[in-house]
Amino acid sequence: MDYFHYKEGKLFCEEVPVEAIVKAAGSPCYIYSANTLREHYRKFYKAFSALDPLICFSIKTCNNLHIIQELVAEGSGIDTVSGGEIFLARKAGADARNIVFAGIGKTDEEILFALDQEIGIFNIESAEEFENLARLAKMRNKKVDAALRVTPDVVDEKTHAKTKTGYKGSKFGVDIDKAIQFFNTYGKDTHVSLCGIHIHIGSPIYSPAPYEIAIKKILSLIEELKQQGHAVRIFDIGGGYSADYEKGKSASYEDFAAVIVPLLKPYVEKGMKIILEPGRTISGNSGILVSKVLYRKEGGHKKFIIIDTGMHHLIRPALYDANHFMWPVVSDGISNEGRVVDEKGEGLQAYDVVGPICESSDYLAKDRYLPEMKKDDLLAIFTAGAYGMVMSSNYNATCKPAEIMVDKQQVFVIRERETYEDLIRSDKKSTLTV
Ligand code: LLP
């Protein structure tokens, strides 16, 4: 699962005590395990290796340059959704041909940047976007590959309403029943070769079943397209593969592959290229957010633990009611190695774990059973490597935390903690000539 584990009541990241890291780096901080990242990538690739896929790590989950570099070194391609992400992927050394560019609102500047970088494939989400890409590719005299993002009308009921994407009426992609018409209209463009299909059915997806339904729907679409003279040679099945927010919560890579590989293998044997865009399943369990207890208090029937991090550093509980397992970094006597969120063991009490931000939605857990904690104790919030730091903000003029990476016994600062000066760095007044 990952290399965060307790030894004699103390949390370690790989071979280093987390307490020692925080003593040196300060609190709060994100701590990543390099070997968890690498191992997740390798295991994911291995599970799907029969498809010889292009794995494009979704850097919207975690875009620290040094993390991207680790995955690029493993051979990963990159799933991007903005010019900025393409820039980061290239800075991290990703081969442009292994970059996919999705997103419903690509600007002309972003498209031109992607064309100039000669990225591998554009995932197209509307007719107007296709026409715009064709116009810009012609202007730059480039030939590019594109995949049509199709909405297969499949959802996983367990996925939060705010992160479901595969349903009809979602803002993403083109309805599956409009796909043939799309290929008939745009399939012969001279600058944009419409040669692929892309899906992303939502995140997280906890079991293989929704993939099975969606892929079967797309394979019959591909057969119909073939009959109409359109050869689909790339099938990008997107991301969504869950992470273990609690131990064993998500299906394993082998479980996903056992369903997906047999469906796609016959097509791969006939020359189809498969792309997968895993995000959180690679990075989620690779990172924790560590925070310090500031105060305790009681209000009404509630007990509160007030910590020095919150929605400004990890917004998932506030935005999606997400459950992140958390436990004291030094936990004498009481262990919860199973990472079970609602464990009500002896010595545990229910607390609301809240941050310093002036919002009632600034909490990281509600009614969470935890051992007693006191001022300056450290609390680790697990599975924070995906959609953690990337969604952080400076709300309430707070500084973003440091990011630390551990590789066995070595510890690196990979992003410095922000300072007050960083808060005003871009606040420059100048005359705008209009
Ligand atoms: N590919 C596409 C086209 C996507 O839109 C996404 C995520 C991924 C891949 C990666 O999905 P993953 O494997 O990480 O589940 N902020 C939300 C999740 C938003 C997902 C956006 N798209 C959260 O914290 O749960």
Residues whose N, C-alpha, C, O or C-beta is under 5 A from the ligand:
A	BS01	LLP	S58 T61 A102 T163 H200 G202 S203 P204 G238 G239 G240 Y241 E277 P278 G279 R280 T281 R316 Y387
